[in-house]
Amino acid sequence: MAARRPSTMPSPAEDATASPGSAPAATTAGFAELGVPAKLVAALAAQGVHEPFPIQAATLPHSLAGRDVLGRGRTGSGKTYAFVLPLLTRLAANPVRTKPGRPRALILAPTRELATQIEASIAPLAKSLSLRTLTVFGGVRPNPQIAALRAGVDILVACPGRLGDHLASGHAHLDAVEITVLDEADHMADLGFLPVVRKLLDQTPRSGQRLLFSATLDSGIDVLVKRYLTDPVTHSVDSAQSPVSSMSHHVLHVRTETRIPVLLQLVAAPGRTLVFTRTKHRAKSLTRQLIASGVPAVELHGNLGQNARERNLKAFADGTARTMVATDIAARGIHVDDVARVVHADPPVEHKAYLHRSGRTARAGAEGTVITLMTDDQVADVRALARKAGIAPKSTKLGPDHPLLSELAPGERSFVRPPAAPPKTAQRGGGGKPAAKSGGKAGAPRREGSGRSRAAAPGAGRSGAAAFSAGSNAGGRRRSR
């Protein structure tokens, strides 16, 4: 496909800005006044959504009119409805029978968690308009997705890699797509998805409408804008570095040996806490440490299968586990209500990661606290990180008994009895060979030489975090999967 540069760049009058924060503006027009159809307005009201947020109020007049839109809004600012509403409006205005493997609308997201969350937001609204949705991502068997594509869908929410597989095998075609959305486009660029994203977009009709939304708009996004958006209208509502008045930032200067005790004082307090680490190994290890200390915790990282991810997310969302330890995979798109604290147990490498991690709290006008644990060797890096992120955190040198910890995480600390450890490896009578260690998932019990059932140890076959996610019922199994 030939390069498609915007015929004109947005004029200053077209560039919308709004005051920092993500609460709906009191003076904004309602959804109906912005042009959203009555059926969708009623469906939004049924979901408890009554007033548009700034990014929605800014972009809807143009996107509903069919314009290509480039939208920037900080994490938690309401970007999802900003592209979902014009997409649904367009499809509902021209109802046609879907063809096998040929969706009418395409939403691309960088991670399976974000794709799943988008589909959860769009599904009840689509149902009110008799439109069918499907989510496609890797890590699961492709056959159910293939069957659903064959049955026909209106809206396809997909991760680029798995959708590329379906196109290569002939199970999906994008020549009927009327509107395409790229969500968290900057993250796609960061993850190296641009080649496959370009390949996918090249297969959509040139005449289709395109909406690109992200928390940051950097040089990586400019490639997509110039190639695929025609005369786009740009809206920037909340700079990526604009302060959130309801979010407080703190740096806790700790000694290496007191890092875990300080963290325990934060996560054992009431409320949900999301803890970030740099690596998958570190996330798994830290989760086990918290569990062993009596804090119900779950993990989220790229080594987990889809069932384990969903199980752990559900445990965190329903309060079975108040703490989630995650890599940056959770910094994009994972929205769990009322996350009281974000703790950077490992400070991120670059400032964009800090902003996206921190955006898991203080969402939609709620209050939240962001805490970075810093050791002596990290001082220079954390100061540079804060400067680039445009924040001025309060720095305090402390230990686990410091009163500031009770201010940052108020309430009585609570711990539960950790789950029982798997029995030690037994030997057969007469000096038989010791039982081999289980090479299965973390938290799986060892296979006993006496032939005991695997069920002898709680949480068999699950991540160590999921095994504990039954909360105060130490060692109990999850009640639901």
N, C-alpha and C positions, 0 to 999 in steps of 0.2 A: 504494500500500500504506500502511496506517495505521502510525503509529510504533509500534515494538515496544520499549518500555523494559524493562530487566531487572526481573523481579518482585521480586527482592531483590539487593542488592549483596553481593559476597563478604564473608564474615566474616573476621576476622583469622586464624581457624583455617584458613580455606581458602586464604589467601594464602601461597604457598610461597616461601621465600627460601633461598638457598644461599650458601656461602662464595664469594668472588671466584675467578675463574679458570674454565676450562672443561674441566678434566680430570674423568673419571668419578669419582664419589665411591666410595671403597672400601667403604663400608657400605651402598650402595644395593642394592636387590633386583635380580636379573637380569631380563632381558626376559620370561622365562617366568613368573617370580613376579609380574610386573606385569600379566600377563594376555595377553601377545602369543601368538598361536597357534604351535604347534610348527613348522609349515611356514615361517612367517616368521622364527622364531628360527634355523632352519637356514639360510634364505636370507641372513640377516644375518651369520651365522658365515662363510658362503662369501665374503662381501664383507669379511671381517676385522673385523666389528663384533661384539663379545662382551659389552660392559658398557654400560648406558645412561649418558648424560651427565645432569647435574642437571636440565636443562630437560625431558628425556625422562622421567626418574624422577618428576618433580613432576607433569607433565601427563597422563601415560598412564593412571593409574587413573581419572581423570575423563573423558577423551576416549574411552577404550575403553568406558566405561559409557554413552556417548551424550550427555554433557553438552556444552553450548557452553563453549568455553574461550577465554580471553584470555591469551596468553602473551607474556612479554617475556624475551628472552635476548640477550646481546650477540652481535655478529657472530662466527661461528665456534663458537657454543656448542652446536650440534647441533639447531637448531630444525627442520630439514628432516625428520629421522626422527620428531620429536615429532608432526608432523601426518601424515606418510606412513603410519606404522604403524596408527593408528586408522582412517584412511581405507581402507586395504587390508583390515583386519580386518572392517570393516563390510560391504564389498562381497563379500568371500569368504564371509561367514556367510549371505548370501542371494543365491546365484548366479541370475541371470536372463539371458535372452537380450537383448542390446542392440538398440535400435531405431535406424534411420538418423537421424543428426543429433541424437540425444538421449543425451548422456553421463549416467552415473550419479553421477559425482563431478566437481567443478570446483575447480581450483586457480588462483587469480589471482595473477600476479606483475607487477611494474612494468616489467621490462625483458626483452628477448629473451634476454639472456645468463643471467639468473636462471631464466627459464622453461626454457631448454635444460638448465641444470644440475639443476634439480629433476627433470626427466624422466629425466636420466641416472641420478639416484639411485633413482628409483622403478621404472624399467624392469626391472631384474633381479629385484626383489622381486615385481613384478606378474606377470612371466613365470612365476614359481614357482606362482602361483595361477591361471594361465590367464586373466589380465585384460589387456586391451589399452589402451595409452596413446597419446595424441596431443598434440603441442605445436603451438600456434597463435600466431603473432606476425606483425607487419608487416615490410615490407622485402623480402619474397619473394613469388613468385607465389602467388595464393590457390587456384588450381585443384587442386594436390595435396592441400591441406588440405580442400577441399570434397569431394574423392573419398574421403578417409579418414573424414570425418564421415559421408558417405553409407553407408560400409561398416559403421559402428557402432563406437563406442569406449566403454570403461568409464570411463576417467579422462582428462579434458581439462585440460591445463596451458596456460594462455592469458594473453596480455597483453590488457588491457581493450579497447584500440582495435580490434584486428583481430577479436576475438570479437564486438564490437559490430557490425562490418561483416557478419559471417556471420549474426548474428541478423536484421539489417535486410534481408538478401537472402533470408532464409528457409531458409538452409542449416544453421542450428543452432537448437535449442530447449532451454530449460533447465528444462522442467516435469518432467523425470524425475530431476533432481539430488537425491541423498539426503544428500550432505555437501558443504559448500563450505568452502574454505580461502582466506584472504587472507594472503599472505606479504609481508613488508616493507610492511605497511599504511601506516606513517607516510610512506614514500617515495611511495606512491600519492597521499597527501594533498599532499605537497610538490610533486609534479609536476602537480597540478591534475586528477588522475584521478577525484576523488570523484564528480562528476556521472555519469560513465559507469559507475563501479563501482556506484553506487546503482541505476542503470537495470538493470544485469545482475542484481544481487541481488534486485531487485523481481520478476524473472521466475523465481526459484527458489522451490520450495514453502516455505510458512511453517513447515511441520512438519520441514524438514530440519535436520540438525545443522550448526553453523557454528563454525569454528575460526579465530581471528585471531591471527597471530604477528607480532612486530616486535621490533626492537632498542630502540625507544623507544615509549612510549605517551604521546602528548601530546594537546592539545585537539582536533587534527584527527581523531584516532582515536576520540575520545569520541562524535563524530557517528555513526559506524558502529556503535559498541557499543550506544548507546541505541536505534538504529533496528532493528538486525538480530539482536542476540544476546539470547537468552532466559535469564534467571537464570544469567549466565556465572560460571564459576569463574576467578578471576584468579591467575596464577602469575608472579611476578617472580623470575627466577633470574639474577643478575648485573645490577646497576643499569647503566644506560647510562654512568654515570660511575664505576663501581667500577673500581679499578685492576687491571690484569692483571700478576701478579707476574713473568711471563716476558717482559713487553714493557718496553723501556726507551725513554725519550723524550729527545730532544736537540734543541736549537735551535742552529744554526750561524749566527753573525752574520758575514756576508760583505759585501765590497764588490761593487757591481754588476758591475764588470769581472772579478771572480774567481768569480762564481757558476758559470759553466760549467766552468772548470778544477776547482773543488771538486766539482762534480757528477760530473765524469769520474773523479775519484779514488774516488768511491763506487761507481759503476756498473761500473767496470772490474775490480773485485775479484770473486773467486769467489762464486757464489751468485746467486739470482734477486733482482732489484730491481724494484719497482713504483714508478714516478715519476708524481706527479700534477700536473696543470696545471689552470688555471681554464677555459681556452677550447680549442675544437677547433683553432683556428689555432695557438695556442701549442703544443699537443701535436704537431701536424704539424711545425712549425718546429723544435721541440726534438729530435724524433726524427731529423730530417735532420742536425742539428748533431752528434748522437751518432754517427750512421752515418759522417759525414764525418770524425769523429775516430777511427774504428776500433773503435767499440763496436757489436756487432750488437744492433739494437733494433727493436721493432715498436710500432705505435701502436694505440690503441683509443679511438674517439670516435663521435659520432653521424653524422658525414658518411660513414662507411664503409658499404659494402653488406654484406649478410649473409655472402657468400663471403669477403670480405676480413676481416671480424671473426673468422670461424671459422679462417681460415688463420693470422691473427696470434696468436690465442689458442693454437692448436696449437703454433706455433713457440715461444711463451713456455713452454707446459707441457712440451714435450719437450726444452727446453734449446737448441734451435737459436738462439734469441735469449734472452739472459739478462736483458734489460731490456725492460720494457714502459712506454711513456709513455701515460698515459690521462687522460681527464677523469673527472668524478665518476660517469660511467656505469659504471665498473668498481668503484666503491666499494660496490656492492650486488650480492651474489650471485655474484661471480666468485671461485671458489675454485680456486687452483692450489697444490698442495702445496709446502711448503718455500720460501715467500717469505721470504728472509732480512731484507730491508729494505724499508720504505716510506719514500720521500723525497717530501716536499711541496716540490716546486720552486717552486710558487706556493702560499703558505698559503691555505687555504680561507676563505671569507667567514664561515661560521658554524660553531659547535662541533660540531653533529651531523655535518656533513660530515667534520670532522677525525676523529671517532670511527669513522665508517664506513670512511673511507679507511684509517685505522690498523689496522682489524680485518682487513685482508688478510694481516697477519703475526701471529705468535704465536697461531696457531689451534690449538684442541684440545690445549692444554697445551704446544705447541712454543714455542721462544724466538724473539724477533724484536726488531728495532730500528726505531724511528720517528724520522725526521730531518726537521726543518723548516729550510729555507734562508730566512734573514731578512736584508733589507737595512736601512739606516738608517731609511728612510721607513716601514718596516713594524713597527718595534719596538712601538709602542703597540697596534697591532692584534693582533699575535701574543701579547702579554702578556694582553690581554683574552680572546683565544681560549683560551689555556691555562687561565685562571681559570674560564671557563664550562665547559670540558671536564673540569675537576676533576683536572688533572695538574700536576705540578711538574717541568718538563723542566730538564735541565742546559743552561745557555747558555754558549757559548764563541765568542769572537771569533777568527777564524782565516783563513788563506789556504790555497792548495792544497798547501803543503809541511808543514802542521801534523801532528804525530805522532798526534793524536786520530783523524784519518781512517783510519789503519791499525788503530786499535782498534775503531772502529765498523764498518769493512769490512775484516776481516783477510784476508791472503793476497796472493799476487803479482798485480799488475795485468797484464792481458793485453789487447792490442789486435790487430786484424787489419787487413789492407790493405783500405781502402774499395773498393767497386765502382767500375769505370771510369765516368767521366762520359760522358753522351751526346755524340756528335760535334757540333762546332759547326755552325750553320746554313750550308749551302753555297749558292753562287750558280751559276746555269746559266752555261755559257760564253757569252761575248758580252754580258755584263751583264744576264742574265736576272733575273727577280724572285727575291728570296730565298725560301727555303722557309718556309711558314707554321709557326708554333709549334703544337705539338699542344695542343688544348684538353682533352685527356683527363685521366685521373687523375694524381695526383701521381706522379712517377717515370717517366711515360711518355716515350719518346724523341720528339724532333722528327721530323716527316716530312721526309725528305731530298728535295731537288729532283731528285736523280739517280734517284729511285725505289727506293732501297734498301729492303730488307725491314724491317718494324718489329722483327723479332727481332734486329736488329743491336745493340740496346741491351738489356742484361739487365733483366728485371723489367718489360717493357713491359706496360702496361695494369694495373699493380698500384700499390698505395700505395708511396711511396718506402721505407717501412719494410719492407714485405713483400718488396720486390725484394732487400733485403739480408739477409733472414731465413735465407738458406742458410748463415749463420755465416762460418766461416773460409774457405770457398770463395768468395773475393771475386768478385762478379759472377755467380755461378752461379745457376741456376734452382732453385726449390724442388723437392724430389724427389717430394713428394706434395701434393695440393691439398686 
